[in-house]
């Protein structure tokens, strides 16, 4: 049971690291900001460049951001766990920013018809539209930077028994215009 919990928490940590990397521009490998990133942070005229990178990072991952906002209650459960605190703090900052933007938008609409306002907020497209608009005001300079993620592939013995048929299957699927004689494609059946 303890081993299972350790594996699950390791997987959850990797998932949170990937979410951070997808929503926040990573720092160059080595754990510290590169010279160009440090220069961008020092130069007052470059604050627009840093903000632009942060905006683009969020806008490239709208579905992930939307899912994070939709399931934000899970972050509250992970926030106090020592193994996840550092990773959850950035995600929580993003959620808090967009929640404030949603609250401001709701407050501006409060003067209009309440029923119409409520139904417009139940629309996914309305929420995503506000996310896109709000992302232009997002500033990531207060977030904790994390090093760029690196994953290593370790090939196991006999990996070709999986990869050769898999790659040939992809070749056949991506070249549907060609007539493959499946009776002679014995390599695909040897998995």
VENBEL-V388591 format. One record per residue. N is the residue number from 1. RES is the residue in three letters. SS is DSSP state (H for helix, E for strand, L for the rest). PSI is psi in whole degrees, 0 to 359 (NA if undefined). OMEGA is omega in whole degrees, 0 to 359 (none if undefined). Layout:
N:RES:SS:PSI:OMEGA + N:RES:SS:PSI:OMEGA
This chain:
1:UNK:L:318:181 + 2:UNK:H:322:179 + 3:UNK:H:320:178 + 4:UNK:H:317:178 + 5:UNK:H:321:179 + 6:UNK:H:317:179 + 7:UNK:H:316:180 + 8:UNK:H:317:180 + 9:UNK:H:325:175 + 10:UNK:H:318:178 + 11:UNK:H:319:179 + 12:UNK:H:320:178 + 13:UNK:H:316:178 + 14:UNK:H:318:178 + 15:UNK:H:315:178 + 16:UNK:H:323:177 + 17:UNK:H:318:179 + 18:UNK:H:319:178 + 19:UNK:H:317:177 + 20:UNK:H:316:181 + 21:UNK:H:325:181 + 22:UNK:H:327:185 + 23:UNK:H:341:184 + 24:UNK:L:132:179 + 25:UNK:L:123:183 + 26:UNK:L:157:175 + 27:UNK:E:151:180 + 28:UNK:L:152:183 + 29:UNK:L:150:184 + 30:UNK:L:351:174 + 31:UNK:L:351:178 + 32:UNK:L:159:182 + 33:UNK:L:144:178 + 34:UNK:L:168:181 + 35:UNK:H:321:180 + 36:UNK:H:323:177 + 37:UNK:H:320:178 + 38:UNK:H:320:179 + 39:UNK:H:319:178 + 40:UNK:H:320:181 + 41:UNK:H:332:182 + 42:UNK:H:325:186 + 43:UNK:L:124:180 + 44:UNK:H:330:181 + 45:UNK:H:348:183 + 46:UNK:H:0:181 + 47:UNK:H:330:175 + 48:UNK:H:324:179 + 49:UNK:H:316:178 + 50:UNK:H:316:180 + 51:UNK:H:322:179 + 52:UNK:H:317:178 + 53:UNK:H:316:180 + 54:UNK:H:318:178 + 55:UNK:H:314:181 + 56:UNK:H:322:180 + 57:UNK:H:316:178 + 58:UNK:H:317:184 + 59:UNK:H:333:177 + 60:UNK:L:343:186 + 61:UNK:L:46:183 + 62:UNK:H:320:182 + 63:UNK:H:320:177 + 64:UNK:H:317:178 + 65:UNK:H:316:179 + 66:UNK:H:317:179 + 67:UNK:H:322:178 + 68:UNK:H:317:178 + 69:UNK:H:322:181 + 70:UNK:H:324:182 + 71:UNK:L:34:185 + 72:UNK:L:341:180 + 73:UNK:H:335:178 + 74:UNK:H:325:179 + 75:UNK:H:323:179 + 76:UNK:H:325:179 + 77:UNK:H:327:183 + 78:UNK:H:342:185 + 79:UNK:L:327:184 + 80:UNK:L:353:180 + 81:UNK:L:125:186 + 82:UNK:L:331:182 + 83:UNK:L:340:186 + 84:UNK:L:353:186 + 85:UNK:H:311:185 + 86:UNK:H:320:182 + 87:UNK:H:324:182 + 88:UNK:H:331:183 + 89:UNK:H:318:178 + 90:UNK:H:315:180 + 91:UNK:H:321:178 + 92:UNK:H:323:177 + 93:UNK:H:320:177 + 94:UNK:H:313:180 + 95:UNK:H:315:180 + 96:UNK:H:318:179 + 97:UNK:H:310:183 + 98:UNK:H:328:175 + 99:UNK:H:319:176 + 100:UNK:H:319:179 + 101:UNK:H:320:178 + 102:UNK:H:318:179 + 103:UNK:H:318:178 + 104:UNK:H:317:180 + 105:UNK:H:321:178 + 106:UNK:H:321:180 + 107:UNK:H:322:179 + 108:UNK:H:328:180 + 109:UNK:H:353:185 + 110:UNK:L:337:178 + 111:UNK:L:340:180 + 112:UNK:L:183:180 + 113:UNK:L:124:185 + 114:UNK:H:320:181 + 115:UNK:H:317:179 + 116:UNK:H:321:180 + 117:UNK:H:318:180 + 118:UNK:H:318:181 + 119:UNK:H:328:179 + 120:UNK:H:332:179 + 121:UNK:H:347:177 + 122:UNK:L:357:180 + 123:UNK:L:128:179 + 124:UNK:H:319:182 + 125:UNK:H:325:177 + 126:UNK:H:316:180 + 127:UNK:H:316:180 + 128:UNK:H:325:176 + 129:UNK:H:317:179 + 130:UNK:H:325:177 + 131:UNK:H:315:180 + 132:UNK:H:315:179 + 133:UNK:H:316:182 + 134:UNK:H:331:181 + 135:UNK:H:335:179 + 136:UNK:L:343:179 + 137:UNK:L:1:183 + 138:UNK:L:135:176 + 139:UNK:L:120:184 + 140:UNK:L:8:185 + 141:UNK:L:344:180 + 142:UNK:L:0:182 + 143:UNK:L:155:178 + 144:UNK:L:122:180 + 145:UNK:L:145:177 + 146:UNK:L:150:177 + 147:UNK:E:156:178 + 148:UNK:L:139:182 + 149:UNK:L:140:177 + 150:UNK:L:128:177 + 151:UNK:L:144:182 + 152:UNK:L:131:177 + 153:UNK:L:125:177 + 154:UNK:L:112:183 + 155:UNK:L:130:178 + 156:UNK:L:162:179 + 157:UNK:L:135:179 + 158:UNK:L:22:182 + 159:UNK:L:334:181 + 160:UNK:H:335:178 + 161:UNK:H:339:174 + 162:UNK:H:310:190 + 163:UNK:H:321:182 + 164:UNK:H:307:178 + 165:UNK:H:325:180 + 166:UNK:H:314:181 + 167:UNK:H:318:178 + 168:UNK:H:324:175 + 169:UNK:H:319:177 + 170:UNK:H:321:179 + 171:UNK:H:314:181 + 172:UNK:H:317:180 + 173:UNK:H:325:183 + 174:UNK:H:352:178 + 175:UNK:L:55:182 + 176:UNK:L:339:179 + 177:UNK:L:340:178 + 178:UNK:L:147:179 + 179:UNK:L:106:178 + 180:UNK:L:132:175 + 181:UNK:L:100:186 + 182:UNK:H:340:177 + 183:UNK:H:331:181 + 184:UNK:H:1:181 + 185:UNK:L:61:183 + 186:UNK:H:331:181 + 187:UNK:H:324:181 + 188:UNK:H:333:182 + 189:UNK:H:357:185 + 190:UNK:L:26:182 + 191:UNK:L:NA:none
